[in-house]
Amino acid sequence: MKELISFIFLTAAFVSGPFLIVLFGRMAVRGEELLEADSKLH
């Protein structure tokens, strides 16, 4: 039973890994754009 749970967990982590990286990458880019726009206003 423990092997099954760990297998499901590893599969979920493997599948969601690239998705999370893309998500965080977009958030970082958007954050930088917001900072640049904010610094231009001041």
MDTraj code that builds the backbone (N, CA, C; nanometers):
import mdtraj as md
import numpy as np

residues = "MET LYS GLU LEU ILE SER PHE ILE PHE LEU THR ALA ALA PHE VAL SER GLY PRO PHE LEU ILE VAL LEU PHE GLY ARG MET ALA VAL ARG GLY GLU GLU LEU LEU GLU ALA ASP SER LYS LEU HIS".split()
xyz = np.array([
    [0.0835, -0.1204, 0.0000],
    [0.0000, 0.0000, 0.0000],
    [0.0870, 0.1253, 0.0000],
    [0.1934, 0.1222, 0.0791],
    [0.2818, 0.2394, 0.0855],
    [0.3505, 0.2619, -0.0483],
    [0.3861, 0.1538, -0.1172],
    [0.4503, 0.1674, -0.2475],
    [0.3561, 0.2344, -0.3468],
    [0.2281, 0.1984, -0.3394],
    [0.1289, 0.2557, -0.4303],
    [0.1153, 0.4055, -0.4066],
    [0.1091, 0.4451, -0.2798],
    [0.0956, 0.5871, -0.2455],
    [0.2176, 0.6651, -0.2935],
    [0.3357, 0.6104, -0.2703],
    [0.4579, 0.6800, -0.3120],
    [0.4658, 0.6870, -0.4644],
    [0.4181, 0.5824, -0.5329],
    [0.4180, 0.5824, -0.6793],
    [0.3250, 0.6912, -0.7322],
    [0.2059, 0.7018, -0.6732],
    [0.1100, 0.8051, -0.7145],
    [0.1677, 0.9431, -0.6869],
    [0.2316, 0.9584, -0.5719],
    [0.2892, 1.0879, -0.5344],
    [0.4005, 1.1275, -0.6310],
    [0.4874, 1.0317, -0.6646],
    [0.5970, 1.0598, -0.7581],
    [0.5431, 1.0929, -0.8968],
    [0.4399, 1.0202, -0.9393],
    [0.3801, 1.0468, -1.0700],
    [0.3192, 1.1863, -1.0732],
    [0.2485, 1.2236, -0.9669],
    [0.1871, 1.3560, -0.9594],
    [0.2944, 1.4645, -0.9606],
    [0.4030, 1.4411, -0.8866],
    [0.5115, 1.5391, -0.8815],
    [0.5787, 1.5510, -1.0184],
    [0.5946, 1.4375, -1.0866],
    [0.6593, 1.4379, -1.2185],
    [0.5735, 1.5116, -1.3204],
    [0.4418, 1.4923, -1.3125],
    [0.3500, 1.5556, -1.4078],
    [0.3352, 1.7045, -1.3790],
    [0.3225, 1.7394, -1.2509],
    [0.2977, 1.8797, -1.2150],
    [0.4261, 1.9619, -1.2096],
    [0.5419, 1.8970, -1.2093],
    [0.6687, 1.9690, -1.2014],
    [0.6863, 2.0730, -1.3105],
    [0.6846, 2.0324, -1.4384],
    [0.7003, 2.1298, -1.5478],
    [0.5915, 2.2363, -1.5453],
    [0.4689, 2.1967, -1.5104],
    [0.3580, 2.2924, -1.5054],
    [0.3842, 2.3989, -1.4000],
    [0.4336, 2.3563, -1.2829],
    [0.4634, 2.4522, -1.1761],
    [0.5781, 2.5439, -1.2156],
    [0.6778, 2.4885, -1.2844],
    [0.7923, 2.5702, -1.3278],
    [0.7451, 2.6785, -1.4245],
    [0.6577, 2.6408, -1.5181],
    [0.6041, 2.7387, -1.6139],
    [0.5216, 2.8433, -1.5405],
    [0.4407, 2.7966, -1.4444],
    [0.3554, 2.8887, -1.3690],
    [0.4395, 2.9902, -1.2924],
    [0.5412, 2.9408, -1.2194],
    [0.6275, 3.0315, -1.1430],
    [0.7070, 3.1226, -1.2360],
    [0.7470, 3.0708, -1.3513],
    [0.8209, 3.1525, -1.4473],
    [0.7366, 3.2683, -1.4975],
    [0.6107, 3.2402, -1.5275],
    [0.5211, 3.3464, -1.5743],
    [0.4962, 3.4478, -1.4637],
    [0.4813, 3.3990, -1.3411],
    [0.4598, 3.4895, -1.2279],
    [0.5806, 3.5802, -1.2089],
    [0.7001, 3.5242, -1.2241],
    [0.8225, 3.6033, -1.2069],
    [0.8324, 3.7094, -1.3157],
    [0.8027, 3.6710, -1.4399],
    [0.8090, 3.7666, -1.5514],
    [0.7075, 3.8777, -1.5305],
    [0.5869, 3.8406, -1.4891],
    [0.4819, 3.9395, -1.4666],
    [0.5203, 4.0329, -1.3529],
    [0.5815, 3.9770, -1.2496],
    [0.6256, 4.0588, -1.1368],
    [0.7308, 4.1597, -1.1793],
    [0.8244, 4.1167, -1.2640],
    [0.9285, 4.2084, -1.3125],
    [0.8665, 4.3188, -1.3978],
    [0.7686, 4.2824, -1.4804],
    [0.7022, 4.3831, -1.5639],
    [0.6301, 4.4851, -1.4772],
    [0.5653, 4.4382, -1.3708],
    [0.4952, 4.5295, -1.2804],
    [0.5937, 4.6220, -1.2112],
    [0.7091, 4.5683, -1.1712],
    [0.8103, 4.6508, -1.1045],
    [0.8643, 4.7567, -1.2000],
    [0.8873, 4.7172, -1.3250],
    [0.9385, 4.8132, -1.4238],
    [0.8359, 4.9233, -1.4503],
    [0.7099, 4.8865, -1.4635],
    [0.6048, 4.9851, -1.4877],
    [0.5920, 5.0778, -1.3673],
    [0.6062, 5.0217, -1.2483],
    [0.5945, 5.1006, -1.1262],
    [0.7101, 5.1996, -1.1144],
    [0.8299, 5.1563, -1.1518],
    [0.9467, 5.2448, -1.1405],
    [0.9412, 5.3554, -1.2458],
    [0.8755, 5.3289, -1.3593],
    [0.8635, 5.4319, -1.4629],
    [0.7662, 5.5411, -1.4193],
    [0.6648, 5.5024, -1.3417],
    [0.5660, 5.6004, -1.2956],
    [0.6281, 5.6992, -1.1981],
    [0.7186, 5.6499, -1.1152],
    [0.7776, 5.7373, -1.0114],
    [0.8969, 5.8143, -1.0662],
])
top = md.Topology()
chain = top.add_chain()
for i, resn in enumerate(residues, 1):
    res = top.add_residue(resn, chain, resSeq=i)
    for name in ("N", "CA", "C"):
        top.add_atom(name, md.element.get_by_symbol(name[0]), res)
traj = md.Trajectory(xyz[None], top)
